[in-house]
Amino acid sequence: LTPLALPTDRPRGPVRDAAGATATFTVPAELVQPLVELGRSQGATPFMVFLAAFQLLLGRSCGQHDVVVGTPVAGRDRPETQAMVGLFANTVALRTDLSGAPSFLELLGRVRETALGAFTHQETPFERLVDELAPERDPSRNPIFQVVFQLAAHTPPEPGALRAEQRPVDWRTAKFDLGLALGSTAEGAIVGQLEYATALFDEATIHRTIAHYLRLLAAIAADPGKPVHRLELLPDAERALLASWSGSGRDHAAEQTLPEVFERWAARTPDAPAVRCEGVWLGYGELNARANRLAHRLRALGAGPETLVGVRFERGLDLVVALLGVLKSGAGYLPLDPGQPADRLAYILADAGVTALVADRRTGEETVTTLLLDEDDRPWPATDPAPLAGPGNTAYVIYTSGSTGTPKGVQVTHANVLRLLDSCRQDFGFGPEDVWTLFHSYAFDFSVWELWGALLNGGRVVVVPYAVSRSPQDFLDLLVAERVTVLNQTPSAFRGLQEAVALADLRPDALALRTVVFGGEALDVTELAPWFERFGDRRPSLVNMYGITETTVHVTHRPVRAGEEAGARRSPIGRPLGDLRLYLLDPDLDRVPIGVPGQLYVSGPGLARGYLGRPGLTAERFLPDPFAAEPGARMYRTGDLARYGADGDLEFLGRADEQVKIRGHRIEPGEIEAALAGLPEVDGSLVIAHRRPGEREARLIAYVVARAGRSVEAAELRARLGRTLPGYMVPAVFVPLDAFPMTANGKIDRRALPDPDAHGVRGAGEYVNPRTRSEQIVAETWAEVLGLPKVGALDNFFELGGDSIRAIKVVGALRRRGIDLTVQNLLVHQSVEGLAGFAGTAAPGGPASVEEERVAPFALLTPADRAALPPGLVDAYPLAMVQAAMVYQMLADRDESPYHNITLFPFIDDAPFSLPALRAAAAQLTRRHEILRTGFDLTAFSEPLQLVHAHAEVQVGYDDLRGLDEEQVRAELERFAAETRRTPFDVGEAPMLRFHVHQTAEDRWTFSFVECHAILDGWSHHSLIDEL
C-alpha cells in the first residue's frame, strides 16, 4: 500500500499532530438529485457515488491511481448488539483503482463492487487488517489510510418526536489527515464537513479542495460517460487565476545580434575595461579589434550563418576573444571545455559537425581544421565585419546530458539571448558600472548569462581561473580585490563561499556585491540563514532563478528574503520572466490546481530552436502550445516538478524522473537535506536513493559535509532527524565527506560520490560478535537479507537499513532455520541480542480463531493478572487495539484530544426540568451498562486491561443561568465547553462519562453530554440519549 501523497502546505512531522479544524459546505439539491439518479441507474447508492467522486479528487490531487479511503461502520449487524452500549464501531478500508482512463460510470462500478465486498466483511477488526498487511509503522500517519469518508442519510422525524436541528461544529482536532462527512437534509441538499489536520493544511487550501469537489460533482452530473481524467476539476475563477500567473508571454522581436549590441558599446566606450583575468585586461575597443581579426579568418575558412565553430581554451582572455570572434563571423560557437572528459569532447566534436576549431597549441585537435589564435602572420582587418547572421540564427550549441547517457546539443539563437537580457534589465538594473565574474565553465549555459550579461550592458567581466573557482577562499579574495558587484552561483558553489566568508575577518564594506543570482540547480533557502545573519537581504540582494538550457538559461526569478528560510517553501522560484509563459500540467496536459504538483512547461521567445540533428527528440520535448493564441506557438516539457503557492509563486520540487519512493512513501530528498541543513554541525548534504544490485527496495543515503572544526556522528544525526522527520525519511546510511566532488559546471558530481557500502556509517557503537547460537542465526539471517558483510549482536535492524518488507523476509528465513517469530516480534525486539533472547523464551502459539465465543468473566486474563486484580470488579479483559490507539492519543495530547467529546443539546419543553430525575436516570444507566462502569489500567498488568467495576456514579452538574440575557448565556456555554475540553477524563476511573445542565428559563435548558470515545461509539451515544 502506498500512502496518499497529499499536497500539504507544510512538511509532515515525525509524529502525527491531532490539531485540526473543519470547513462546512453545501451540495445544492439541484446537483444532488441527478447524482442520486445516476447512482440508481447503475445500482449504486448515494454513498458510492459521492465516495467515487471523492476518491477521484484525491487521486488527481495526489497524482496516484491507487487510492485507499476509510469509512466507519457501526459493527452491529448481529441482533444481540443492537441495544448494547459500548464501542462496537469499526472502520473498513475501501481501495479503488483509477488506472486505465475509465469513465466515471466505469469507476462507479469499481467502487460499488469494492464497497459491497468491504461491507460484507465489516466485522473483521481493523487491527487484524493492520496485522495481516503489516504496513510500515509510521507515527506520522494512520496505517492503511489517511483519509476517511462517510455519508449519513436524512431520517424523517417520527410524529410527536423531539424537534431537532443539525448544526455544524467547529472541531479543533482531526483524527486523520482529511475526513469528509456528508449528511443529506430534508430539502434534498447535502451538507458536508471537511475535517483537516492544521499541521498539514491551511484553511485556504481546504476551501479550494471543497471547490474542486463541487466542480467535479457538477462535471460528473453533466457527463458521467467522460473519462475521469477529462472531468473538469478547476472552478472558472481558479482557472483564470492560474492563466494570469502563467505570464503574459509578450512578444519580443529582436532586430540585432549579440556582436552588433557589443559593437555599439565598443564604439561608445572603447577604453572602458571589458574583460580581466589574473591582472591582465582588455578594453572594449581592443577586445572588439581582436575578435574582428578572428572573425575575418574564420570567414575565410567558410564560417557563416548556421555553421558551427568549436572553441577549446583554458579560461582566460583568449577564450572571450574566441567566443566573440566566432559570433562576429556569423557562425555559432560550440564550447569545448578542456576540463571535460576527452571521450565526451570527442563525441561532441564529431556529432556537431564543426567547420573549424579555434584553440591554442595545448588544446588543438588534429581531427578537424584548427585555427590557432594569434599564430597567423597575415594582417587580418580589425574592422567590424559586415553582419551575416540575423537574430534567428544559431548563436551557440551547448551539449547537455541525455537520459540515455548520450549528450544532446541545444541550438540557441541570438534572439533567445537578447530577449533574456532585455527582460531582466529593468528588474536588475544592470549597467556599465557592474563587475561580473565568469565563474562557471563556458560549456555550462550559466556562462551565457555571466559573459553576455556583462559585455552587452557595458560592464566588466572577470574571468575566474579554474583553480580559483575550486577554492572558496581564493574566490572570496578575488571578489574583494576586483570589487565584483554581480555574482552568479550555483547553490553548491555558494555553500563553499559562505563557509569562506564565515572564516574570514572581513570589514563590512569589503564586498562590493549588490546582487547574487542563484541558478543551475535547486536552491534550499534554509542554507542561507548564516548569510542573512551577516549581510541581511538588501545589500546584496539575493535572487533565485530557475531555468534550463533549452529555455535559454533563466525562466523565472524571485527575490529571497531573510526569514524565509524558516518557512514552508524550501525552494521558491517565483514568477516567469516578462516575455515567457509557464504552465503546470498533469499527464493529460491540463492545468493542475493551486498547491498540487505538476510538470513544468515553458512557452515563449526563450525556447531554443531544438536539438541539433535530432528532429524526433525535438518534436518529443518541444510540443505545440495548446494555451497560446498565436499559431505555431511551442512549449517545452522540462521534466521538472513544481507547484503554485497561494500567492502565485512557484515552488520547485525536483525532477519528475527522480522522485524517490521508500517503503511505499513518495519522498522529496530536498526535504531531508533541509532538515540536515538546520543542524549546526552540517555544512552541506546530499540525499539519494541507492539500490543494491538484485534488490527491489532502495535505501536513503545521506552524504554529509561537516562545518569547519566540527564532526558528524551518524547516530547523532539519525537521532536528531528522527525528532523532525518521519522514520521512513531518516537515511539508513550516512557518508561523511570532506567536500563534495564538483563538476566543471559548479554542480555536485553525483557520479563521483563514494560507494555508501564501502564508506558509509550505519550508526554508533562498536561491533560486538554474536555470542550464542541463536544470536549467530539471527545475525547471519539479517546479513543475508540486508546484503551486509556482517552484523553484530547490538546492531539495530532498522538502523542497518531494514524495513517492513525486509522484516517479512527475515521472519521467513528464520522460520526455515527453526526460529518461529512474527514481524511484530521484530518490531518490538529490534537488536540481534533482543530478538534472539526473545526467541529463546517465546512460547509456541497459533493464530487466534476468527469465530467469537461467549466467555466467562475474567476468562481472558492470565492467572497472574487475575490474582493481582483489585476488589470490587465484576469483570476484566484486555483493551482492544482501537481503544489503545485512542487512549494513547488522548494521553499524548491532553489539551486537544479528538476522542474527548462534548455534545450540547438545547431543550424547550413545557414540563419543568428535574435535576433529581436526571440523576436517577444517570444512575440507572450505569447499572444497566457495564461499559459505563469501566476504567482502564495501562501499566499494572502484563497488558492494558479494561476493569469493570460493580458500582460507578455519573457526575451530573447543574448551573442556573435564568438571570442572564441571551448573549451572556452564549458566552457562559462557550466558556464551559472550552473548559470541559481542557479537562479530559482520567482513564483509570469509571465512568468516563459526565452530564451537565445549564438552565436558561423555566422551559429551556442545555444538556451537555461529555464522553470518552474509547468507551462509546456514535450508536451508543444515540442509544444512551434515547434511554435518558
C-alpha positions, 0 to 999 in steps of 0.5 A: 500500500502506498500512502496518499501523497497529499499536497500539504502546505507544510512538511509532515512531522515525525509524529502525527499532530491531532490539531485540526479544524473543519470547513462546512459546505453545501451540495445544492439539491439541484446537483444532488438529485441527478447524482442520486439518479445516476447512482440508481441507474447503475445500482449504486447508492448515494454513498458510492457515488459521492465516495467515487467522486471523492476518491477521484479528487484525491487521486488527481490531487495526489497524482496516484491511481491507487487510492485507499479511503476509510469509512466507519461502520457501526459493527452491529449487524448481529441482533444481540448488539443492537441495544448494547452500549459500548464501542462496537464501531469499526472502520473498513478500508475501501481501495479503488483503482483509477488506472486505465482512463475509465469513465466515471460510470466505469469507476462507479462500478469499481467502487460499488463492487469494492464497497459491497465486498468491504461491507460484507466483511465489516466485522473483521477488526481493523487491527487484524487488517493492520496485522495481516498487511503489516504496513510500515509503522509510521507515527506520522500517519494512520496505517492503511489510510489517511483519509476517511469518508462517510455519508449519513442519510436524512431520517424523517422525524417520527410524529410527536418526536423531539424537534431537532436541528443539525448544526455544524461544529467547529472541531479543533482536532482531526483524527486523520489527515482529511475526513469528509462527512456528508449528511443529506437534509430534508430539502434534498441538499447535502451538507458536508464537513471537511475535517483537516489536520492544521499541521498539514493544511491551511484553511485556504487550501481546504476551501479550494479542495471543497471547490474542486469537489463541487466542480467535479460533482457538477462535471460528473452530473453533466457527463458521467460517460467522460473519462475521469481524467477529462472531468473538469476539476478547476472552478472558472475563477481558479482557472483564470487565476492560474492563466494570469500567473502563467505570464503574459508571454509578450512578444519580443522581436529582436532586430540585432545580434549579440556582436552588433549590441557589443559593437555599439558599446565598443564604439561608445566606450572603447577604453572602458575595461571589458574583460580581466583575468589574473591582472591582465585586461582588455578594453572594449575597443581592443577586445572588439579589434581582436575578435574582428581579426578572428572573425575575418579568418574564420570567414575565410575558412567558410564560417557563416550563418548556421555553421558551427565553430568549436572553441577549446581554451583554458579560461582566460582572455583568449577564450572571450576573444574566441567566443566573440570572434566566432559570433562576429563571423556569423557562425555559432560557437560550440564550447569545448571545455578542456576540463571535460572528459576527452571521450565526451569532447570527442563525441561532441566534436564529431556529432556537431559537425564543426567547420573549424576549431579555434584553440591554442597549441595545448588544446588543438585537435588534429581531427578537424581544421584548427585555427590557432589564435594569434599564430597567423602572420597575415594582417587580418582587418580589425574592422567590424565585419559586415553582419551575416547572421540575423537574430534567428540564427544559431548563436551557440550549441551547448551539449547537455546530458541525455537520459540515455547517457548520450549528450544532446546539443541545444541550438540557441539563437541570438534572439533567445539571448537578447530577449533574456537580457532585455527582460531582466534589465529593468528588474536588475538594473544592470549597467556599465558600472557592474563587475561580473565574474565568469565563474562557471565553465563556458560549456555550462549555459550559466556562462551565457548569462555571466559573459553576455550579461556583462559585455552587452550592458557595458560592464566588466567581466572577470574571468575566474581561473579554474583553480580559483573557482575550486577554492572558496577562499581564493574566490572570496579574495578575488571578489574583494580585490576586483570589487565584483558587484554581480555574482552568479552561483550555483547553490553548491558553489555558494555553500563553499563561499559562505563557509569562506566568508564565515572564516574570514575577518572581513570589514563590512564594506569589503564586498562590493556585491549588490546582487547574487543570482542563484541558478543551475540547480535547486536552491534550499533557502534554509542554507542561507540563514548564516548569510542573512545573519551577516549581510541581511537581504538588501545589500546584496540582494539575493535572487533565485532563478530557475531555468534550463538550457533549452529555455535559454538559461533563466525562466523565472526569478524571485527575490529571497528574503531573510526569514524565509528560510524558516518557512514552508517553501524550501525552494521558491522560484517565483514568477516567469520572466516578462516575455515567457509563459509557464504552465503546470500540467498533469499527464493529460496536459491540463492545468493542475490546481493551486498547491498540487504538483505538476510538470513544468512547461515553458512557452515563449521567445526563450525556447531554443530552436531544438536539438541539433540533428535530432528532429524526433527528440525535438518534436518529443520535448518541444510540443505545440502550445495548446494555451497560446493564441498565436499559431505555431506557438511551442512549449517545452516539457522540462521534466521538472516538478513544481507547484503554485503557492497561494500567492502565485509563486512557484515552488520547485520540487525536483525532477519528475524522473527522480522522485524517490519512493521508500517503503511505499512513501513518495519522498522529496530528498530536498526535504531531508537535506533541509532538515540536515541543513538546520543542524549546526554541525552540517555544512552541506548534504546530499540525499539519494536513493541507492539500490543494491544490485538484485534488490527491489527496495532502495535505501536513503543515503545521506552524504554529509559535509561537516562545518569547519572544526566540527564532526558528524556522528551518524547516530547523532544525526539519525537521532536528531532527524528522527525528532523532525522527520518521519522514520521512513525519511531518516537515511539508513546510511550516512557518508561523511565527506570532506567536500563534495566532488564538483563538476566543471559546471559548479554542480555536485558530481553525483557520479563521483560520490563514494560507494555508501557500502564501502564508506558509509556509517550505519550508526554508533557503537562498536561491533560486538560478535554474536555470542550464542547460537541463536544470536549467530542465526539471527545475525547471519539471517539479517546479513543475508537479507540486508546484503551486509558483510556482517552484523553484530549482536547490538546492531539495530535492524532498522538502523542497518537499513531494514524495513517492513518488507525486509522484516517479512523476509527475515521472519521467513528465513528464520522460520526455515532455520527453526526460529518461529517469530512474527514481524511484530516480534521484530518490531518490538525486539529490534537488536540481534541480542533482543530478538534472539533472547526473545526467541529463546523464551517465546512460547509456541502459539497459533493464530487466534480463531476468527469465530467469537465465543461467549466467555466467562468473566475474567476468562481472558486474563492470565492467572497472574493478572487475575490474582493481582486484580483489585476488589470490587470488579465484576469483570476484566479483559484486555483493551482492544487495539482501537481503544489503545490507539485512542487512549494513547492519543488522548494521553499524548495530547491532553489539551486537544484530544479528538476522542474527548467529546462534548455534545450540547443539546438545547431543550424547550419543553413545557414540563419543568426540568428535574435535576433529581430525575436526571440523576436517577436516570444517570444512575440507572444507566450505569447499572444497566451498562457495564461499559459505563462502569469501566476504567482502564489500567495501562501499566499494572498488568502484563497488558492494558486491561479494561476493569469493570467495576460493580458500582460507578456514579455519573457526575451530573452538574447543574448551573442556573443561568435564568438571570442572564440575557441571551448573549451572556448565556452564549458566552457562559456555554462557550466558556464551559465547553472550552473548559470541559475540553481542557479537562479530559477524563482520567482513564483509570476511573469509571465512568468516563462519562459526565452530564451537565445542565445549564438552565436558561428559563423555566422551559429551556435548558442545555444538556451537555453530554461529555464522553470518552470515545474509547468507551462509546461509539456514535450508536451508543451515544444515540442509544444512551440519549434515547434511554435518558 
